Amino acid sequence: MTQANKLDKWGELAGKIEPCGKLLRAWELVGGVSATVTALELECADGTRKKMVVRQHGAADRERNPQIASDEYKLLQLLQEAHIPAPQPLHLEASATIFASPCLVTTFVEGQTDFQPANLSAYLSQLAEVLARIHRIDPEQKASTFLPRQTDWVADTLRKTPEKLDDSLDEGLIRELLGTVWPLARKNRDVLLHGDFWPGNTMWLDGRLTAVLDWEDAAVGDPLADVGNARLELLWAFGSEAMDAFTAFYRERMPDLDYTDLAYWDLYAALRPASSLGNWGLDQATEQRMRERHKQFVQQATERRHI
């Protein structure tokens, strides 16, 4: 598709949201892995300018869930009702007349990802606060009608053992330990899960968290699933003290949870990068550091299993 044709299609899509608007520019936003994300800027009839974002989900996500665009649109509506900082859904292009597959249009959130916060403690506190707020949403009201169950994903992952295990990330050990306890006894009420909660899926402006992005992995399940994923990502990004501080901040906000099985959710989080970490395009020093911290993470989770 030529650049002119692309602009025509972006203009056609934007016209469904602002019928009298004029498309000024379109540019791809970097950082998306599972989806192609494009920003549009329009000039409205009154002369004001408006930015919006188009999310086009990748083939893997569409194969896993053919309704992923509409499900994410409904979820973003739910998040707005719960006053969670997330992009506001503007339009669901459910047909494939403009593009080859459905897409989702949301507001443009000002800010950027931040891996060098000026105040790390305040940063971790805000991450814990927004995750706790997400987990206080009752999924049985609406989300459980269209979101998958996290337990089904875990069971599927554990059942499909690859022919070659990633021994460099202790995949065999992790699968063995989880296999002996799965399914876990239900100790916490199911909540809304982001599914991939980490700093790279958050936006910041002047030290304030402005949005949580990328909800395509959202599910319903034990809140500790999100906590375990965040813990590993924070260990990778900032070290063990930051990981522990985030965990303490979260526990302060969610004191009634049973944290007995957090070690097992840590292990499940540690299973996710198996056989893929080496394909993330990291420089050698960063990958080596992440591998060392991953080993530390697995070791501490293994030792904490029966505490």
Kinemage of the C-alpha trace (Angstrom):
@kinemage 1
@onewidth
@group {chain A} dominant
@subgroup {mainchain}
@vectorlist {calphas} color= white
{ca met a 1} P 0.000 0.000 0.000
{ca thr a 2} L 1.404 3.397 -0.986
{ca gln a 3} L 1.770 6.221 1.513
{ca ala a 4} L -1.014 8.142 -0.244
{ca asn a 5} L -3.370 5.159 0.054
{ca lys a 6} L -2.527 4.805 3.721
{ca leu a 7} L -3.332 8.447 4.349
{ca asp a 8} L -6.633 8.046 2.495
{ca lys a 9} L -7.586 5.135 4.733
{ca trp a 10} L -6.539 6.975 7.903
{ca gly a 11} L -8.576 9.931 6.725
{ca glu a 12} L -11.601 7.709 6.082
{ca leu a 13} L -11.328 6.231 9.580
{ca ala a 14} L -10.827 9.631 11.214
{ca gly a 15} L -13.878 10.940 9.350
{ca lys a 16} L -16.074 8.463 11.211
{ca ile a 17} L -15.068 10.144 14.468
{ca glu a 18} L -14.832 13.764 13.307
{ca pro a 19} L -16.987 13.979 10.146
{ca cys a 20} L -15.961 17.570 9.476
{ca gly a 21} L -12.345 17.083 10.476
{ca lys a 22} L -9.280 17.126 8.260
{ca leu a 23} L -6.460 14.633 8.700
{ca leu a 24} L -3.187 16.511 9.148
{ca arg a 25} L -0.756 13.672 9.720
{ca ala a 26} L -0.385 10.017 10.732
{ca trp a 27} L 2.653 8.458 12.363
{ca glu a 28} L 3.456 5.072 13.855
{ca leu a 29} L 4.146 4.950 17.578
{ca val a 30} L 7.158 2.869 18.549
{ca gly a 31} L 7.149 0.280 21.295
{ca gly a 32} L 4.179 -1.813 20.251
{ca val a 33} L 4.931 -5.529 20.041
{ca ser a 34} L 1.629 -7.362 19.732
{ca ala a 35} L -0.197 -4.543 17.923
{ca thr a 36} L 0.527 -1.824 15.375
{ca val a 37} L -0.177 1.552 16.940
{ca thr a 38} L -0.651 4.659 14.808
{ca ala a 39} L -1.283 8.225 15.969
{ca leu a 40} L -3.513 10.559 13.970
{ca glu a 41} L -3.792 14.337 14.226
{ca leu a 42} L -6.907 16.059 12.917
{ca glu a 43} L -8.026 19.623 12.498
{ca cys a 44} L -11.649 19.954 13.577
{ca ala a 45} L -14.227 22.199 11.953
{ca asp a 46} L -13.742 24.864 14.645
{ca gly a 47} L -9.986 24.975 13.984
{ca thr a 48} L -8.929 23.035 17.059
{ca arg a 49} L -6.637 20.034 16.729
{ca lys a 50} L -7.237 16.579 18.099
{ca lys a 51} L -4.972 13.560 18.402
{ca met a 52} L -6.100 9.969 18.559
{ca val a 53} L -4.543 6.513 18.474
{ca val a 54} L -5.435 3.537 16.296
{ca arg a 55} L -4.640 0.036 17.589
{ca gln a 56} L -4.473 -2.774 15.040
{ca his a 57} L -3.991 -6.084 16.830
{ca gly a 58} L -1.480 -8.562 15.501
{ca ala a 59} L -2.265 -11.904 13.911
{ca ala a 60} L -1.363 -13.899 17.036
{ca asp a 61} L -3.796 -11.963 19.228
{ca arg a 62} L -6.554 -12.148 16.588
{ca glu a 63} L -6.057 -15.891 16.284
{ca arg a 64} L -6.248 -16.286 20.058
{ca asn a 65} L -9.323 -14.076 20.223
{ca pro a 66} L -11.041 -13.032 16.964
{ca gln a 67} L -13.093 -10.504 18.983
{ca ile a 68} L -10.090 -8.872 20.605
{ca ala a 69} L -10.758 -5.385 19.224
{ca ser a 70} L -14.357 -5.299 20.419
{ca asp a 71} L -13.421 -6.903 23.752
{ca glu a 72} L -10.735 -4.296 24.378
{ca tyr a 73} L -13.193 -1.544 23.434
{ca lys a 74} L -15.699 -2.840 26.016
{ca leu a 75} L -12.964 -3.172 28.600
{ca leu a 76} L -11.777 0.408 28.081
{ca gln a 77} L -15.367 1.559 28.567
{ca leu a 78} L -15.464 -0.331 31.861
{ca leu a 79} L -12.165 1.226 32.936
{ca gln a 80} L -13.520 4.705 32.216
{ca glu a 81} L -16.532 3.988 34.408
{ca ala a 82} L -14.167 2.891 37.192
{ca his a 83} L -12.002 6.038 36.737
{ca ile a 84} L -8.895 4.019 35.931
{ca pro a 85} L -6.263 6.072 34.050
{ca ala a 86} L -6.432 4.447 30.642
{ca pro a 87} L -7.086 5.617 27.072
{ca gln a 88} L -10.706 6.527 26.409
{ca pro a 89} L -12.289 4.438 23.631
{ca leu a 90} L -13.537 6.628 20.776
{ca his a 91} L -14.488 4.231 18.006
{ca leu a 92} L -14.555 0.536 17.161
{ca glu a 93} L -14.115 -0.139 13.466
{ca ala a 94} L -15.650 -3.592 13.522
{ca ser a 95} L -15.817 -4.104 9.764
{ca ala a 96} L -12.892 -4.926 7.509
{ca thr a 97} L -13.851 -2.442 4.818
{ca ile a 98} L -11.104 0.086 5.602
{ca phe a 99} L -8.407 -2.260 6.871
{ca ala a 100} L -7.983 -6.014 6.641
{ca ser a 101} L -9.131 -6.525 10.241
{ca pro a 102} L -11.088 -4.602 12.891
{ca cys a 103} L -9.296 -1.860 14.797
{ca leu a 104} L -9.796 0.281 17.862
{ca val a 105} L -9.482 4.068 18.147
{ca thr a 106} L -8.712 5.719 21.491
{ca thr a 107} L -7.699 9.088 22.832
{ca phe a 108} L -4.043 10.102 22.628
{ca val a 109} L -2.464 10.119 26.090
{ca glu a 110} L 0.198 12.728 26.665
{ca gly a 111} L 3.374 11.513 28.352
{ca gln a 112} L 5.939 8.790 27.889
{ca thr a 113} L 7.213 5.611 29.460
{ca asp a 114} L 9.689 6.295 32.245
{ca phe a 115} L 12.530 3.984 33.228
{ca gln a 116} L 14.527 6.702 34.996
{ca pro a 117} L 12.069 8.206 37.501
{ca ala a 118} L 13.309 11.157 39.533
{ca asn a 119} L 11.609 9.744 42.635
{ca leu a 120} L 11.633 5.952 42.478
{ca ser a 121} L 9.637 5.502 45.700
{ca ala a 122} L 6.807 7.747 44.467
{ca tyr a 123} L 6.912 5.975 41.110
{ca leu a 124} L 6.572 2.531 42.710
{ca ser a 125} L 3.820 3.770 45.011
{ca gln a 126} L 1.788 5.007 42.039
{ca leu a 127} L 2.259 1.715 40.216
{ca ala a 128} L 1.007 -0.166 43.274
{ca glu a 129} L -1.916 2.219 43.738
{ca val a 130} L -3.207 1.922 40.176
{ca leu a 131} L -2.808 -1.865 40.175
{ca ala a 132} L -4.767 -2.085 43.430
{ca arg a 133} L -7.502 0.108 41.927
{ca ile a 134} L -7.700 -2.181 38.901
{ca his a 135} L -7.982 -5.188 41.188
{ca arg a 136} L -10.832 -3.596 43.152
{ca ile a 137} L -13.051 -3.642 40.054
{ca asp a 138} L -15.624 -6.407 40.340
{ca pro a 139} L -15.240 -8.388 37.099
{ca glu a 140} L -18.434 -10.311 37.706
{ca gln a 141} L -20.436 -7.192 36.887
{ca lys a 142} L -19.401 -7.035 33.209
{ca ala a 143} L -15.881 -8.185 32.381
{ca ser a 144} L -16.396 -11.870 33.110
{ca thr a 145} L -18.824 -12.086 30.180
{ca phe a 146} L -16.082 -11.530 27.597
{ca leu a 147} L -12.680 -11.852 29.283
{ca pro a 148} L -10.877 -15.211 29.549
{ca arg a 149} L -10.027 -16.931 32.822
{ca gln a 150} L -6.373 -16.677 33.797
{ca thr a 151} L -6.471 -20.219 35.167
{ca asp a 152} L -7.275 -21.538 31.688
{ca trp a 153} L -4.224 -19.782 30.252
{ca val a 154} L -1.948 -21.194 32.934
{ca ala a 155} L -3.290 -24.709 32.512
{ca asp a 156} L -2.792 -24.461 28.746
{ca thr a 157} L 0.785 -23.201 29.185
{ca leu a 158} L 1.676 -26.007 31.583
{ca arg a 159} L 0.028 -28.652 29.411
{ca lys a 160} L 1.929 -27.647 26.273
{ca thr a 161} L 5.472 -28.543 27.240
{ca pro a 162} L 7.877 -27.610 24.414
{ca glu a 163} L 10.118 -30.268 22.883
{ca lys a 164} L 13.201 -28.297 23.935
{ca leu a 165} L 13.188 -26.624 27.351
{ca asp a 166} L 15.036 -23.375 27.988
{ca asp a 167} L 17.486 -24.585 30.641
{ca ser a 168} L 19.160 -21.151 30.678
{ca leu a 169} L 16.004 -19.809 32.346
{ca asp a 170} L 15.292 -22.896 34.486
{ca glu a 171} L 12.204 -23.744 32.466
{ca gly a 172} L 12.283 -27.416 33.416
{ca leu a 173} L 12.491 -26.645 37.136
{ca ile a 174} L 9.694 -24.050 36.936
{ca arg a 175} L 7.377 -26.408 35.048
{ca glu a 176} L 8.089 -29.204 37.517
{ca leu a 177} L 7.355 -27.022 40.553
{ca leu a 178} L 4.162 -25.584 39.082
{ca gly a 179} L 3.035 -28.972 37.843
{ca thr a 180} L 3.075 -30.376 41.363
{ca val a 181} L 0.637 -27.754 42.701
{ca trp a 182} L -1.530 -26.811 39.739
{ca pro a 183} L -4.389 -26.086 39.892
{ca leu a 184} L -3.863 -23.910 42.947
{ca ala a 185} L -6.565 -23.834 45.573
{ca arg a 186} L -8.625 -20.659 45.218
{ca lys a 187} L -7.642 -18.328 48.064
{ca asn a 188} L -8.497 -14.919 46.602
{ca arg a 189} L -11.584 -13.590 44.849
{ca asp a 190} L -11.175 -13.342 41.098
{ca val a 191} L -10.455 -9.801 39.938
{ca leu a 192} L -9.845 -7.942 36.707
{ca leu a 193} L -6.256 -8.564 35.609
{ca his a 194} L -4.300 -6.318 33.279
{ca gly a 195} L -2.359 -9.380 32.160
{ca asp a 196} L 0.942 -7.648 31.379
{ca phe a 197} L 1.392 -5.006 34.058
{ca trp a 198} L 4.884 -3.504 33.888
{ca pro a 199} L 6.470 -0.027 33.542
{ca gly a 200} L 6.581 -0.297 29.745
{ca asn a 201} L 2.786 -0.327 29.665
{ca thr a 202} L 2.422 2.889 31.665
{ca met a 203} L 2.609 6.547 30.643
{ca trp a 204} L 4.026 9.332 32.818
{ca leu a 205} L 3.987 13.123 32.739
{ca asp a 206} L 5.840 15.293 35.273
{ca gly a 207} L 6.231 12.367 37.666
{ca arg a 208} L 2.547 11.415 37.532
{ca leu a 209} L 1.164 8.206 36.080
{ca thr a 210} L -1.235 9.275 33.324
{ca ala a 211} L -2.343 5.968 31.814
{ca val a 212} L -2.048 2.200 31.813
{ca leu a 213} L -1.855 0.948 28.221
{ca asp a 214} L -2.104 -2.284 26.218
{ca trp a 215} L -5.005 -4.263 27.679
{ca glu a 216} L -5.080 -7.067 25.111
{ca asp a 217} L -3.930 -9.638 27.714
{ca ala a 218} L -6.626 -8.701 30.241
{ca ala a 219} L -8.276 -11.614 32.018
{ca val a 220} L -10.148 -12.566 35.161
{ca gly a 221} L -8.241 -14.335 37.906
{ca asp a 222} L -6.089 -14.198 41.029
{ca pro a 223} L -4.658 -10.688 41.576
{ca leu a 224} L -1.305 -12.239 42.446
{ca ala a 225} L -0.863 -13.089 38.755
{ca asp a 226} L -0.430 -9.378 37.975
{ca val a 227} L 1.702 -8.840 41.058
{ca gly a 228} L 4.113 -11.623 40.127
{ca asn a 229} L 4.530 -10.277 36.597
{ca ala a 230} L 5.152 -6.747 37.892
{ca arg a 231} L 7.667 -8.017 40.445
{ca leu a 232} L 9.842 -9.692 37.802
{ca glu a 233} L 9.675 -6.669 35.494
{ca leu a 234} L 10.605 -4.298 38.323
{ca leu a 235} L 13.477 -6.550 39.359
{ca trp a 236} L 14.736 -6.422 35.789
{ca ala a 237} L 14.320 -2.655 35.503
{ca phe a 238} L 15.324 -1.374 38.949
{ca gly a 239} L 16.622 -4.220 41.135
{ca ser a 240} L 15.455 -6.236 44.130
{ca glu a 241} L 14.898 -3.306 46.507
{ca ala a 242} L 12.472 -1.701 44.068
{ca met a 243} L 10.675 -5.014 43.571
{ca asp a 244} L 10.271 -5.441 47.326
{ca ala a 245} L 9.172 -1.829 47.812
{ca phe a 246} L 6.479 -2.178 45.136
{ca thr a 247} L 5.267 -5.388 46.772
{ca ala a 248} L 5.058 -3.676 50.167
{ca phe a 249} L 3.158 -0.719 48.673
{ca tyr a 250} L 0.696 -3.076 47.021
{ca arg a 251} L 0.174 -5.118 50.196
{ca glu a 252} L -0.568 -1.930 52.123
{ca arg a 253} L -3.365 -1.195 49.675
{ca met a 254} L -4.649 -4.779 49.465
{ca pro a 255} L -4.192 -6.092 53.029
{ca asp a 256} L -7.037 -8.609 52.895
{ca leu a 257} L -5.529 -10.761 50.149
{ca asp a 258} L -3.997 -14.146 50.879
{ca tyr a 259} L -0.376 -13.904 49.685
{ca thr a 260} L 0.501 -17.543 50.403
{ca asp a 261} L 0.793 -18.462 46.722
{ca leu a 262} L 2.706 -15.393 45.548
{ca ala a 263} L 5.818 -17.546 45.078
{ca tyr a 264} L 3.955 -19.726 42.575
{ca trp a 265} L 2.715 -16.706 40.627
{ca asp a 266} L 6.308 -15.451 40.636
{ca leu a 267} L 7.317 -18.762 39.072
{ca tyr a 268} L 4.588 -18.478 36.447
{ca ala a 269} L 5.815 -14.976 35.604
{ca ala a 270} L 9.340 -16.378 35.314
{ca leu a 271} L 8.103 -18.962 32.811
{ca arg a 272} L 6.863 -16.349 30.337
{ca pro a 273} L 10.269 -15.320 28.863
{ca ala a 274} L 11.424 -18.930 28.398
{ca ser a 275} L 12.795 -19.528 24.889
{ca ser a 276} L 12.051 -15.929 23.891
{ca leu a 277} L 14.308 -13.657 25.966
{ca gly a 278} L 17.138 -14.080 23.481
{ca asn a 279} L 14.889 -12.756 20.697
{ca trp a 280} L 13.982 -9.468 22.380
{ca gly a 281} L 16.746 -7.527 20.618
{ca leu a 282} L 18.560 -6.628 23.836
{ca asp a 283} L 22.192 -5.631 23.965
{ca gln a 284} L 24.488 -8.246 25.457
{ca ala a 285} L 25.019 -6.511 28.804
{ca thr a 286} L 21.293 -5.940 29.365
{ca glu a 287} L 20.375 -9.494 28.454
{ca gln a 288} L 23.066 -10.878 30.749
{ca arg a 289} L 21.841 -8.729 33.644
{ca met a 290} L 18.252 -9.829 33.060
{ca arg a 291} L 19.265 -13.482 32.977
{ca glu a 292} L 21.139 -13.135 36.253
{ca arg a 293} L 18.195 -11.400 37.918
{ca his a 294} L 15.802 -13.979 36.507
{ca lys a 295} L 17.836 -16.743 38.148
{ca gln a 296} L 17.731 -14.796 41.415
{ca phe a 297} L 13.946 -14.413 41.039
{ca val a 298} L 13.395 -18.127 40.457
{ca gln a 299} L 15.644 -19.055 43.380
{ca gln a 300} L 13.854 -16.802 45.857
{ca ala a 301} L 10.444 -18.012 44.665
{ca thr a 302} L 11.545 -21.629 45.036
{ca glu a 303} L 12.745 -20.996 48.578
{ca arg a 304} L 9.533 -19.136 49.548
{ca arg a 305} L 7.071 -21.756 48.321
{ca his a 306} L 6.235 -23.185 51.742
{ca ile a 307} L 6.590 -20.056 53.863
